[in-house]
Structure formats: structure tokens, C-alpha cells
Amino acid sequence: MKETVDLIVVNFNTKKLLAACLDSLRRFSGAPDTYRLWVVDNASTDGSVTLIRSLPWVTGIFNRENRGYATACNQGIKAGNAPYIFILNSDTLVTEGWLPPLIAALQDPAVAVVGPRLVSPDGYLVGAGVVGTETAPIIRGWGVPDDPALFAEPTACLSICGACLGLKRALLPELGYFDENYFHYFEETDYCYNARRHGYKVLYVPTSRVIHLVNGSCRNRRRLAAYFRQSKAYFDRKWQIGEGDHEQPAKTAVLGDDGRPE
């Protein structure tokens, strides 16, 4: 049976998180012949490469240097050929039944990008879509307890968090790939804006639930802040967003010592 889904995980020195992420994907993504699991490793030095090579059900792509998140995502996308593409951070854990609702949503010709309900390990919302307008965006539900009654409806959004993002291969000729000028941050926001400008919907799908340890792949706040500033400046120039016209994307926040999103 030909795979219908390419599952792509980008990794940089997150061996333990990656192992847990890959285990969850293998357990909860359906029959093994329906998907292909890729890991794009950005020159890790923590034993991640050995781990990836030890898993026969994972296809590894190994960079000799850290090429950044957007470039690594594109490497995985170009290596695959399945009609549906899902890109995940290595600090995510998928849950039972996560994939079918997202695939079903992508079957709508009007939808180009989908994302699940993202929840922290301690049960706080860390991803329910960004709504509002480009000049006054609203990050929904950040840091509130994960009440099933909140944000329970599929919603067209400005953008969704890139920790878990579903795309269509058929739209790549029209929408292109991730903009590789983003080393870290804003690459998914950029893709969502591009999809909407082409007339497609970006859809939050609450019936899919994925656990996300925010910034688990990098706890260096100074480095994250520098990446954020660089990417934000480029994003603002590209989309002609004025200073203060948009909020900091949810994935730039961190979890406090108590596990609650700050």
C-alpha cells in the first residue's frame, strides 16, 4: 500500500524528546504502511544520529551543519511523496486518534493548512489558533486549563502553531515551500499567511490533540530571543506589518518551573 502521509520531525540535540516523540508517532499514527516517518537531523552531537539510525522504521536525513528549521522542513518535504504532509517538533507527543481528523480536514479543497489542539504536559492550552486580523491578532487560550468546552469548534485562523502542522503536497506548486530566510520562528506563520493570501483556509481542528512541551527543543532563552528578533524583523518587512501590529507567536513562550505556560 502506498503511503498517504509523510510525517516529518526536525531534530537538533533532543535525543530523549525525539525518542518519545517517535514512539508516540509509531503507536498512534495508524498502520505502518499508511505513512512514512522522516527525521531531519541538524548535525546533532548528543547521540540523536545513533538513535535515528537504530530505528528501521524511521528514515533519517542527516545534515553536516545546523541548517535551521525551515530548511530542514523543506528537506523532509522534498524527500517524501505522500499527498499529506505533517511536520512536528521533536518536543511533541501525539495521542490516540490525532491523525484522522486532520487528514479529513485537509480533504476540503478550501483548506491548505491544519493544526491540532496543543496542550502542555500539565494540561494547559498552548495552541488553539491565532484569530483576529493581521493588524490585531489574538492568540486564543494561551496558558488556560485545557477545558474540552473551550475552543471546541473547527475554526479558520490567521495562523496556527508550527509544533504540528498539516499541509497538502498538491498545493506545493502554488504555495511553495517554507521560506528558508527563517532560521527559527515565524516560518509557519509565514506559510499560513501565504496560504490565506492565495485564498485558502488555515484550520484549527480541536478533535486532534497533541501534547507540546513548549521550547523543549531549546531552553536557551537568550538564543531564542535572538532568533525571534531576527525572524520577526524579516517577517515584518516581507508582509509589511508595522511595529506592534502582531503579537508574539505562542510558540515563543516558555513553560515555567511549575510546568504552566508563562
Backbone as JSON, one array per atom type, in Angstrom:
{
  "sequence": "MKETVDLIVVNFNTKKLLAACLDSLRRFSGAPDTYRLWVVDNASTDGSVTLIRSLPWVTGIFNRENRGYATACNQGIKAGNAPYIFILNSDTLVTEGWLPPLIAALQDPAVAVVGPRLVSPDGYLVGAGVVGTETAPIIRGWGVPDDPALFAEPTACLSICGACLGLKRALLPELGYFDENYFHYFEETDYCYNARRHGYKVLYVPTSRVIHLVNGSCRNRRRLAAYFRQSKAYFDRKWQIGEGDHEQPAKTAVLGDDGRPE",
  "N": [[0.85, -1.2, 0.0], [0.58, 2.18, -0.87], [2.07, 4.9, 0.84], [0.1, 7.39, 2.45], [0.71, 9.53, 3.95], [3.32, 11.7, 4.87], [5.3, 11.93, 7.63], [7.12, 14.25, 9.31], [9.82, 15.01, 11.28], [11.83, 17.43, 12.75], [15.05, 17.62, 14.11], [17.36, 18.68, 16.63], [19.77, 17.97, 18.69], [18.05, 16.77, 20.65], [17.71, 14.21, 21.86], [16.4, 12.54, 23.86], [13.79, 13.62, 23.97], [13.13, 13.31, 21.29], [13.11, 10.52, 21.0], [10.86, 9.83, 22.53], [8.88, 11.23, 21.13], [8.97, 9.95, 18.59], [8.25, 7.38, 19.34], [5.59, 7.8, 20.16], [4.47, 8.58, 17.72], [4.75, 6.24, 16.24], [3.08, 4.55, 17.67], [0.54, 5.72, 17.49], [-0.23, 6.53, 14.91], [-1.51, 4.99, 13.05], [-1.71, 2.23, 10.66], [1.47, 0.89, 9.77], [2.05, 0.87, 7.01], [0.75, 3.0, 5.95], [1.94, 5.4, 6.28], [5.01, 7.32, 6.13], [7.82, 7.82, 8.07], [9.91, 10.44, 8.75], [13.01, 11.77, 9.88], [14.7, 14.72, 10.12], [17.85, 15.59, 10.79], [19.71, 18.11, 12.3], [22.65, 18.13, 12.42], [23.19, 17.02, 15.0], [24.83, 16.4, 18.17], [24.45, 14.82, 20.32], [24.01, 12.11, 20.4], [21.73, 11.63, 18.98], [21.84, 10.95, 16.26], [22.77, 8.3, 16.23], [20.61, 7.09, 17.53], [18.52, 7.56, 15.65], [19.46, 6.12, 13.43], [19.27, 3.6, 14.47], [16.66, 2.83, 14.35], [14.67, 1.03, 12.4], [12.28, 1.7, 11.21], [12.28, 4.33, 10.75], [13.2, 6.95, 8.57], [16.13, 8.58, 8.06], [17.5, 11.85, 7.56], [20.48, 13.44, 7.3], [22.12, 16.24, 8.24], [25.19, 18.05, 7.82], [25.65, 20.34, 9.12], [23.91, 22.72, 11.21], [21.15, 23.61, 9.65], [18.96, 25.11, 10.12], [15.42, 25.5, 10.93], [13.34, 25.86, 8.96], [14.6, 25.21, 6.52], [15.29, 22.54, 7.04], [12.75, 21.42, 7.32], [11.86, 21.69, 4.67], [13.64, 19.96, 3.38], [12.73, 17.48, 4.31], [10.12, 17.5, 3.27], [10.6, 17.55, 0.49], [11.89, 15.12, 0.17], [9.91, 13.25, 0.55], [6.83, 11.8, -0.83], [4.16, 11.54, -0.35], [0.63, 12.39, -0.35], [-0.28, 13.91, 1.83], [1.21, 15.94, 4.29], [2.83, 16.12, 7.34], [4.31, 18.07, 9.73], [6.28, 18.02, 12.56], [7.4, 19.21, 15.74], [10.19, 18.05, 17.68], [9.61, 17.97, 20.33], [7.05, 17.11, 20.79], [4.2, 15.04, 21.56], [2.15, 12.79, 20.13], [-1.31, 11.82, 20.35], [-3.72, 9.15, 20.82], [-5.72, 8.73, 17.97], [-5.1, 11.15, 16.77], [-4.47, 11.74, 14.09], [-6.49, 11.1, 11.96], [-8.65, 13.15, 12.07], [-7.3, 15.43, 11.16], [-6.42, 14.75, 8.61], [-8.9, 14.38, 7.41], [-9.86, 17.01, 7.48], [-8.09, 18.24, 5.72], [-8.96, 17.27, 3.33], [-10.87, 18.92, 2.37], [-11.23, 21.07, -0.31], [-10.9, 23.8, 0.08], [-9.19, 24.17, 2.16], [-5.86, 24.62, 3.22], [-3.95, 24.38, 5.22], [-3.63, 22.73, 8.32], [-4.04, 22.34, 11.88], [-3.64, 20.86, 15.16], [-5.27, 20.71, 18.42], [-3.24, 21.92, 20.85], [-1.63, 20.97, 23.79], [-0.09, 21.47, 26.94], [2.18, 19.32, 28.85], [1.2, 19.35, 31.46], [-1.43, 19.99, 31.19], [-2.37, 22.48, 30.15], [-3.59, 24.81, 27.76], [-1.76, 25.38, 24.8], [-1.97, 25.95, 22.21], [-4.39, 26.93, 20.12], [-4.95, 28.18, 17.85], [-4.53, 31.31, 16.06], [-6.41, 34.18, 15.87], [-8.51, 36.94, 14.74], [-7.31, 39.91, 13.22], [-4.72, 40.75, 10.81], [-3.53, 43.04, 11.7], [-4.39, 43.13, 14.27], [-4.01, 40.64, 15.89], [-5.09, 37.73, 17.76], [-4.08, 35.52, 20.16], [-5.43, 32.54, 20.95], [-6.54, 31.33, 24.04], [-4.11, 30.88, 25.4], [-2.26, 29.29, 27.86], [-4.4, 28.71, 29.54], [-6.39, 26.43, 31.53], [-6.94, 23.2, 30.11], [-9.86, 22.9, 29.11], [-12.34, 20.92, 27.74], [-14.6, 22.14, 26.7], [-13.81, 24.58, 25.8], [-12.87, 26.37, 22.9], [-13.81, 24.45, 21.09], [-14.71, 24.07, 18.54], [-14.05, 23.55, 15.04], [-12.03, 26.0, 13.48], [-11.41, 28.67, 11.3], [-8.35, 30.28, 10.93], [-5.92, 32.96, 11.43], [-3.31, 32.02, 11.65], [-1.58, 29.04, 12.73], [0.05, 27.14, 15.31], [3.35, 26.01, 14.68], [4.24, 23.65, 15.81], [2.91, 21.35, 15.23], [1.88, 20.72, 12.15], [-0.19, 20.45, 9.34], [-0.08, 19.86, 5.84], [-0.76, 20.09, 2.25], [0.49, 18.21, -0.39], [-0.26, 18.59, -3.02], [-0.65, 21.29, -3.25], [1.82, 22.47, -3.21], [3.14, 23.32, -5.65], [1.77, 25.71, -6.09], [1.79, 27.16, -3.63], [4.36, 26.89, -2.72], [7.36, 26.21, -0.77], [8.56, 26.25, 2.68], [9.79, 29.42, 3.67], [13.13, 29.87, 3.54], [14.58, 31.87, 4.67], [13.94, 32.12, 7.28], [15.46, 31.08, 10.09], [14.71, 30.12, 12.57], [11.6, 30.2, 14.1], [8.55, 31.84, 13.07], [8.36, 30.71, 10.53], [6.17, 29.03, 10.11], [4.04, 30.77, 10.52], [4.44, 32.51, 8.41], [3.98, 30.73, 6.27], [1.29, 30.16, 6.67], [0.15, 32.73, 6.32], [0.78, 33.11, 3.65], [-0.74, 31.05, 2.47], [-3.35, 31.92, 3.09], [-3.39, 34.36, 1.68], [-3.46, 33.37, -0.83], [-6.02, 32.56, -0.97], [-6.86, 30.36, 0.51], [-7.95, 28.37, 3.37], [-6.8, 28.32, 6.75], [-6.87, 26.0, 9.16], [-7.89, 25.29, 12.44], [-8.16, 22.33, 14.26], [-9.91, 20.91, 16.61], [-10.52, 18.3, 17.44], [-8.32, 16.79, 17.11], [-5.62, 16.04, 19.13], [-2.61, 17.04, 20.53], [0.27, 16.77, 22.5], [2.45, 19.25, 23.69], [5.59, 20.18, 24.63], [6.5, 23.14, 25.28], [9.09, 24.91, 23.73], [10.78, 22.86, 24.37], [12.74, 21.86, 22.77], [14.72, 23.7, 22.86], [16.14, 25.34, 25.45], [17.48, 27.64, 25.9], [17.03, 30.78, 26.59], [18.06, 33.24, 25.8], [19.21, 32.73, 23.3], [16.91, 31.95, 21.93], [15.46, 34.33, 22.01], [17.04, 35.94, 20.38], [16.84, 34.61, 17.9], [14.12, 34.98, 17.55], [13.87, 37.81, 17.27], [15.32, 38.26, 14.9], [13.86, 36.78, 13.01], [11.32, 37.94, 13.25], [11.82, 40.56, 12.36], [12.4, 40.13, 9.67], [9.99, 38.94, 8.85], [8.17, 41.05, 9.28], [9.08, 42.93, 7.39], [8.65, 41.5, 5.03], [5.87, 41.0, 4.95], [4.88, 43.47, 5.33], [4.14, 44.39, 7.88], [3.44, 46.55, 10.48], [5.26, 47.98, 13.28], [4.38, 46.5, 16.29], [2.04, 45.51, 15.28], [1.4, 42.88, 15.37], [1.09, 40.09, 17.64], [3.48, 38.34, 19.7], [4.19, 35.12, 18.52], [2.61, 32.16, 19.82], [4.37, 30.01, 20.23], [6.74, 31.07, 21.03], [6.72, 31.45, 23.67], [7.37, 30.19, 27.02], [7.57, 27.37, 29.27], [7.0, 27.57, 32.7], [8.71, 26.86, 35.85], [6.88, 25.35, 37.19], [5.62, 24.0, 35.25], [3.53, 25.26, 34.02], [2.4, 27.27, 31.31], [4.12, 30.32, 30.72]],
  "CA": [[0.0, 0.0, 0.0], [1.35, 3.42, -0.94], [1.85, 5.78, 1.99], [-0.7, 8.58, 2.21], [1.16, 10.59, 4.84], [4.71, 11.87, 5.27], [5.45, 12.52, 8.95], [8.46, 14.82, 9.3], [10.27, 15.58, 12.55], [13.14, 18.07, 12.7], [15.71, 17.4, 15.39], [18.69, 19.2, 16.91], [20.22, 17.7, 20.06], [16.94, 16.49, 21.58], [17.62, 12.75, 21.76], [15.38, 11.94, 24.72], [12.48, 14.07, 23.49], [12.9, 12.71, 19.98], [12.75, 9.11, 21.2], [9.47, 9.79, 22.99], [8.05, 11.69, 20.01], [8.9, 8.9, 17.57], [7.47, 6.27, 19.9], [4.17, 8.16, 20.1], [4.05, 8.55, 16.32], [4.61, 4.84, 15.81], [1.94, 3.93, 18.36], [-0.77, 6.34, 17.3], [-0.42, 7.1, 13.57], [-2.18, 4.05, 12.17], [-0.94, 1.12, 10.12], [2.79, 1.34, 9.3], [2.14, 1.03, 5.56], [-0.01, 4.18, 5.52], [2.73, 6.62, 6.46], [6.46, 7.19, 6.2], [8.3, 8.68, 9.14], [11.21, 11.02, 8.45], [13.64, 12.68, 10.84], [15.77, 15.53, 9.55], [18.71, 15.94, 11.92], [20.55, 19.26, 12.0], [24.01, 17.98, 12.94], [23.18, 16.8, 16.45], [26.03, 15.82, 18.76], [24.05, 14.23, 21.61], [23.63, 10.72, 20.22], [20.49, 11.53, 18.21], [22.08, 10.28, 14.98], [22.8, 6.87, 16.52], [19.23, 6.69, 17.79], [17.75, 7.55, 14.39], [19.95, 5.02, 12.61], [18.93, 2.32, 15.09], [15.22, 2.59, 14.2], [14.46, 0.66, 10.99], [11.02, 2.26, 10.73], [12.5, 5.77, 10.58], [14.13, 7.34, 7.52], [16.88, 9.75, 8.52], [18.22, 12.77, 6.69], [21.49, 13.91, 8.24], [22.85, 17.42, 7.81], [26.51, 18.2, 8.39], [25.6, 21.56, 9.92], [22.54, 23.12, 11.55], [20.67, 24.42, 8.53], [17.76, 25.84, 10.52], [14.19, 24.72, 10.94], [12.61, 25.93, 7.7], [15.34, 24.44, 5.52], [15.16, 21.12, 7.36], [11.38, 21.02, 6.95], [11.8, 21.56, 3.22], [14.34, 18.74, 3.03], [11.82, 16.36, 4.54], [9.0, 17.57, 2.33], [11.08, 17.2, -0.85], [12.27, 13.71, 0.14], [8.72, 12.42, 0.53], [5.93, 11.92, -1.98], [2.78, 11.29, 0.06], [-0.23, 13.56, -0.59], [-0.45, 14.71, 3.04], [2.48, 16.19, 4.94], [2.7, 16.62, 8.71], [5.59, 18.47, 10.29], [6.16, 18.07, 14.02], [8.55, 19.45, 16.58], [10.61, 16.85, 18.41], [9.1, 18.03, 21.71], [5.61, 16.82, 20.79], [3.73, 13.66, 21.73], [0.8, 12.66, 19.57], [-2.2, 10.99, 21.15], [-4.54, 8.24, 20.03], [-6.72, 9.37, 17.13], [-4.71, 12.51, 16.4], [-4.25, 11.98, 12.67], [-7.65, 11.1, 11.06], [-9.37, 14.42, 11.93], [-6.5, 16.39, 10.39], [-6.48, 14.32, 7.21], [-10.25, 14.67, 6.94], [-9.96, 18.45, 7.26], [-7.32, 18.58, 4.53], [-9.66, 16.83, 2.12], [-11.66, 20.06, 1.91], [-10.42, 21.83, -1.27], [-10.69, 25.17, 0.53], [-8.25, 24.16, 3.29], [-4.47, 24.36, 2.84], [-3.12, 24.12, 6.41], [-4.4, 22.34, 9.5], [-3.28, 22.13, 13.1], [-4.44, 20.28, 16.23], [-5.31, 21.33, 19.74], [-1.96, 21.67, 21.52], [-1.78, 21.02, 25.24], [1.16, 21.22, 27.65], [2.12, 18.06, 29.6], [0.43, 19.52, 32.69], [-2.83, 20.22, 30.9], [-2.72, 23.85, 29.79], [-3.63, 25.05, 26.32], [-0.64, 26.11, 24.22], [-2.21, 26.11, 20.79], [-5.76, 26.81, 19.65], [-5.07, 29.06, 16.7], [-4.47, 32.77, 16.18], [-7.54, 34.75, 15.13], [-8.5, 38.39, 14.66], [-6.84, 40.44, 11.95], [-3.26, 40.82, 10.75], [-3.1, 44.19, 12.49], [-4.81, 42.94, 15.67], [-4.19, 39.2, 16.1], [-5.42, 37.27, 19.1], [-3.69, 34.14, 20.44], [-6.55, 32.02, 21.73], [-6.47, 30.37, 25.13], [-2.75, 30.54, 25.84], [-2.0, 29.12, 29.27], [-5.58, 28.42, 30.35], [-6.58, 24.99, 31.67], [-7.49, 22.53, 28.94], [-11.28, 22.56, 29.26], [-12.84, 20.46, 26.45], [-15.66, 23.01, 26.19], [-13.21, 25.78, 25.22], [-12.3, 26.25, 21.56], [-14.21, 23.09, 20.72], [-15.19, 24.02, 17.16], [-13.07, 23.86, 13.99], [-12.01, 27.44, 13.3], [-10.47, 29.26, 10.36], [-7.46, 31.14, 11.71], [-4.82, 33.66, 10.75], [-2.19, 31.09, 11.64], [-1.59, 28.04, 13.79], [1.39, 26.86, 15.8], [4.09, 25.09, 13.84], [4.66, 22.43, 16.5], [2.29, 20.27, 14.46], [1.29, 21.43, 11.02], [-0.52, 19.58, 8.22], [-0.09, 20.53, 4.54], [-1.09, 19.29, 1.08], [1.53, 18.2, -1.41], [-0.81, 19.08, -4.28], [-0.62, 22.75, -3.28], [3.19, 22.98, -3.19], [3.46, 24.13, -6.83], [1.14, 27.03, -5.98], [2.16, 27.86, -2.4], [5.79, 26.79, -2.48], [7.85, 25.58, 0.45], [8.84, 27.21, 3.74], [10.78, 30.44, 3.35], [14.34, 29.48, 4.25], [15.16, 33.01, 5.37], [13.65, 31.93, 8.7], [16.25, 30.01, 10.7], [13.91, 29.6, 13.68], [10.42, 31.05, 14.35], [7.78, 32.55, 12.05], [8.24, 30.02, 9.25], [4.8, 28.52, 9.95], [3.17, 31.94, 10.37], [4.66, 32.94, 7.03], [3.29, 29.8, 5.36], [-0.16, 30.38, 6.86], [-0.21, 33.99, 5.66], [0.86, 32.87, 2.21], [-1.9, 30.24, 2.08], [-4.55, 32.76, 3.12], [-3.32, 35.34, 0.6], [-3.83, 32.64, -2.04], [-7.45, 32.25, -0.91], [-7.14, 29.11, 1.22], [-8.19, 28.44, 4.8], [-5.91, 27.73, 7.75], [-7.93, 25.47, 10.03], [-7.65, 24.66, 13.74], [-9.0, 21.13, 14.34], [-9.82, 20.57, 18.03], [-10.67, 16.87, 17.71], [-6.97, 16.22, 17.13], [-4.96, 16.54, 20.35], [-1.18, 16.76, 20.57], [0.95, 17.35, 23.66], [3.61, 20.03, 23.26], [6.45, 20.76, 25.66], [6.89, 24.38, 24.6], [10.53, 25.2, 23.77], [11.54, 21.73, 24.86], [13.88, 21.62, 21.89], [15.78, 24.69, 23.14], [15.83, 26.05, 26.69], [18.34, 28.83, 25.98], [16.11, 31.88, 26.3], [18.77, 34.31, 25.09], [19.31, 32.32, 21.9], [15.57, 32.0, 21.37], [15.1, 35.74, 21.81], [17.77, 36.44, 19.21], [16.18, 34.02, 16.73], [12.81, 35.62, 17.4], [14.05, 39.16, 16.75], [15.75, 38.19, 13.51], [12.75, 36.31, 12.17], [10.25, 38.94, 13.28], [12.2, 41.68, 11.51], [12.22, 39.7, 8.27], [8.55, 38.75, 8.64], [7.54, 42.37, 9.19], [9.42, 43.52, 6.09], [8.04, 40.73, 3.94], [4.41, 41.13, 4.93], [4.58, 44.88, 5.57], [3.48, 44.5, 9.17], [4.04, 47.63, 11.25], [5.69, 47.7, 14.66], [3.28, 46.32, 17.23], [0.83, 45.09, 14.6], [1.04, 41.5, 15.69], [1.62, 39.61, 18.9], [4.48, 37.29, 19.66], [3.53, 33.83, 18.35], [2.53, 31.39, 21.06], [5.45, 29.07, 20.45], [7.92, 31.73, 21.58], [6.6, 31.47, 25.12], [8.05, 29.08, 27.68], [6.92, 26.78, 30.43], [7.64, 27.9, 33.96], [9.21, 25.74, 36.62], [5.78, 24.51, 37.63], [5.03, 23.36, 34.09], [2.48, 26.06, 33.44], [2.9, 28.26, 30.34], [4.3, 31.68, 31.2]],
  "C": [[0.88, 1.25, 0.0], [1.02, 4.31, 0.26], [1.02, 6.99, 1.58], [-0.21, 9.77, 3.01], [2.69, 10.54, 4.99], [4.72, 12.58, 6.62], [6.9, 12.96, 9.09], [8.76, 15.46, 10.65], [11.66, 16.17, 12.35], [13.78, 17.99, 14.08], [17.06, 18.1, 15.45], [18.99, 19.0, 18.39], [19.07, 17.52, 21.06], [16.69, 14.98, 21.63], [16.48, 12.16, 22.59], [13.97, 12.34, 24.28], [12.14, 13.41, 22.16], [12.47, 11.26, 20.12], [11.29, 8.98, 21.62], [8.52, 10.2, 21.88], [7.87, 10.58, 18.99], [8.1, 7.71, 18.06], [5.98, 6.57, 19.84], [3.66, 8.13, 18.67], [3.86, 7.12, 15.84], [3.38, 4.19, 16.43], [0.6, 4.44, 17.88], [-1.03, 6.9, 15.9], [-1.0, 6.11, 12.57], [-1.25, 2.96, 11.67], [0.38, 1.61, 9.53], [2.88, 1.56, 7.8], [1.35, 2.22, 5.04], [0.78, 5.47, 5.65], [4.22, 6.29, 6.37], [6.96, 8.24, 7.18], [9.74, 9.12, 8.85], [11.71, 11.81, 9.65], [14.77, 13.4, 10.11], [16.6, 16.04, 10.72], [19.69, 17.03, 11.51], [21.9, 19.19, 12.73], [24.05, 17.86, 14.46], [24.47, 16.12, 16.91], [25.73, 15.07, 20.06], [23.66, 12.76, 21.5], [22.36, 10.54, 19.42], [20.69, 10.74, 16.91], [22.11, 8.76, 15.17], [21.41, 6.33, 16.78], [18.45, 6.55, 16.49], [18.16, 6.36, 13.53], [19.56, 3.66, 13.17], [17.47, 1.93, 14.88], [14.91, 2.28, 12.74], [13.19, 1.26, 10.39], [11.08, 3.77, 10.58], [13.5, 5.99, 9.44], [14.83, 8.63, 7.94], [17.49, 10.55, 7.38], [19.19, 13.52, 7.59], [22.28, 15.08, 7.64], [24.2, 17.51, 8.51], [26.65, 19.48, 9.22], [24.14, 21.86, 10.23], [22.05, 24.08, 10.49], [19.42, 25.22, 8.87], [16.5, 25.02, 10.3], [13.49, 24.72, 9.59], [13.3, 25.1, 6.62], [15.2, 22.95, 5.77], [13.76, 20.6, 7.04], [11.29, 20.78, 5.45], [12.54, 20.31, 2.74], [13.44, 17.52, 3.2], [10.67, 16.32, 3.55], [9.44, 17.08, 0.95], [11.49, 15.73, -0.95], [11.06, 12.8, 0.04], [7.91, 12.59, -0.73], [4.47, 11.66, -1.64], [1.93, 12.54, -0.11], [-0.41, 14.45, 0.62], [0.86, 14.75, 3.81], [2.22, 16.73, 6.35], [4.09, 16.85, 9.28], [5.42, 18.66, 11.8], [7.48, 18.45, 14.66], [8.93, 18.18, 17.32], [10.13, 16.84, 19.85], [7.58, 17.89, 21.74], [5.39, 15.34, 21.05], [2.32, 13.59, 21.15], [0.0, 11.7, 20.43], [-3.07, 10.13, 20.24], [-5.61, 9.02, 19.25], [-6.35, 10.74, 16.63], [-4.76, 12.77, 14.9], [-5.52, 12.02, 11.8], [-8.41, 12.42, 10.97], [-8.61, 15.45, 11.09], [-6.52, 16.04, 8.92], [-7.86, 14.62, 6.63], [-10.42, 16.15, 6.64], [-9.22, 18.87, 6.0], [-7.99, 18.14, 3.23], [-10.61, 17.89, 1.58], [-10.79, 20.88, 0.95], [-10.1, 23.25, -0.83], [-9.62, 25.29, 1.6], [-6.85, 23.81, 2.82], [-3.61, 23.94, 4.01], [-4.04, 23.73, 7.56], [-3.47, 22.18, 10.7], [-4.18, 21.62, 14.21], [-4.57, 21.2, 17.44], [-4.02, 20.94, 20.46], [-2.1, 21.92, 23.01], [-0.42, 20.74, 25.88], [1.05, 19.91, 28.43], [1.29, 18.15, 30.88], [-1.01, 19.97, 32.45], [-3.26, 21.65, 30.67], [-2.69, 24.02, 28.28], [-2.4, 25.85, 25.87], [-0.78, 26.21, 22.7], [-3.66, 25.85, 20.43], [-6.02, 27.79, 18.51], [-4.97, 30.53, 17.04], [-5.56, 33.35, 15.29], [-7.44, 36.27, 15.15], [-8.08, 38.85, 13.28], [-5.31, 40.52, 11.97], [-2.73, 42.0, 11.56], [-3.53, 44.09, 13.95], [-5.07, 41.45, 15.92], [-4.43, 38.85, 17.56], [-5.0, 35.8, 19.23], [-4.72, 33.55, 21.39], [-6.08, 31.07, 22.84], [-5.11, 30.07, 25.7], [-2.66, 30.45, 27.37], [-3.21, 28.87, 30.14], [-5.73, 26.9, 30.47], [-7.3, 24.4, 30.46], [-8.9, 22.01, 29.22], [-11.82, 22.16, 27.9], [-13.91, 21.37, 25.85], [-15.09, 24.28, 25.54], [-12.62, 25.47, 23.85], [-12.56, 24.86, 20.98], [-14.67, 22.95, 19.28], [-14.03, 24.25, 16.18], [-13.16, 25.34, 13.61], [-10.98, 27.84, 12.26], [-9.66, 30.33, 11.08], [-6.53, 31.95, 10.82], [-3.63, 32.72, 10.58], [-2.37, 30.1, 12.77], [-0.15, 27.69, 14.13], [2.07, 25.79, 14.96], [4.57, 23.83, 14.54], [4.07, 21.18, 15.86], [1.46, 20.92, 13.37], [1.03, 20.44, 9.89], [-0.68, 20.36, 6.93], [-0.49, 19.54, 3.45], [0.04, 19.35, 0.06], [1.02, 18.79, -2.73], [-0.75, 20.6, -4.39], [0.8, 23.32, -3.3], [3.55, 23.76, -4.46], [2.9, 25.54, -6.77], [1.66, 27.82, -4.78], [3.66, 27.83, -2.13], [6.1, 26.1, -1.16], [8.01, 26.64, 1.54], [9.93, 28.17, 3.28], [12.02, 30.19, 4.18], [15.11, 30.66, 4.82], [14.88, 32.96, 6.87], [14.5, 30.78, 9.21], [15.45, 29.32, 11.8], [12.84, 30.65, 14.0], [9.87, 31.69, 13.07], [7.65, 31.82, 10.73], [6.82, 29.5, 9.03], [3.8, 29.66, 9.81], [3.24, 32.47, 8.94], [3.89, 32.04, 6.06], [1.78, 29.97, 5.46], [-0.62, 31.67, 6.17], [-0.21, 33.82, 4.15], [-0.35, 32.08, 1.72], [-3.17, 31.09, 2.05], [-4.55, 33.77, 1.99], [-3.64, 34.68, -0.75], [-5.29, 32.19, -2.01], [-7.82, 30.98, -0.19], [-7.37, 29.36, 2.71], [-7.06, 27.77, 5.58], [-6.81, 27.29, 8.89], [-7.38, 24.83, 11.3], [-8.66, 23.53, 13.9], [-8.94, 20.59, 15.77], [-9.96, 19.09, 18.36], [-9.36, 16.11, 17.59], [-6.23, 16.86, 18.3], [-3.51, 16.09, 20.37], [-0.57, 17.46, 21.78], [2.22, 18.04, 23.19], [4.33, 20.59, 24.48], [7.09, 22.0, 25.04], [8.37, 24.68, 24.84], [11.34, 24.06, 24.37], [12.78, 21.46, 24.03], [14.99, 22.64, 22.07], [15.38, 25.48, 24.37], [16.68, 27.3, 26.88], [17.51, 30.06, 25.59], [16.79, 33.0, 25.53], [18.88, 33.97, 23.6], [17.94, 32.39, 21.23], [15.14, 33.44, 21.09], [15.79, 36.32, 20.59], [17.16, 35.9, 17.92], [14.85, 34.73, 16.46], [12.95, 37.01, 16.78], [14.42, 39.15, 15.27], [14.59, 37.79, 12.6], [11.61, 37.31, 12.12], [10.57, 40.1, 12.35], [12.0, 41.33, 10.03], [10.74, 39.54, 7.93], [7.85, 40.09, 8.44], [7.83, 43.04, 7.85], [8.68, 42.81, 4.96], [6.55, 40.98, 3.82], [3.95, 42.56, 5.23], [3.71, 45.07, 6.81], [4.19, 45.58, 9.97], [4.42, 47.21, 12.64], [4.48, 47.61, 15.58], [2.0, 45.82, 16.59], [0.46, 43.64, 14.87], [1.73, 41.08, 16.98], [2.72, 38.59, 18.66], [3.77, 35.96, 19.49], [3.62, 32.99, 19.61], [3.75, 30.52, 21.29], [6.72, 29.75, 20.94], [7.85, 31.8, 23.1], [7.29, 30.24, 25.71], [7.19, 28.55, 28.81], [7.69, 27.17, 31.68], [8.08, 26.66, 34.7], [8.1, 24.81, 37.08], [5.09, 23.82, 36.46], [3.94, 24.14, 33.43], [3.05, 27.07, 32.44], [2.99, 29.64, 30.95], [3.73, 32.68, 30.2]]
}
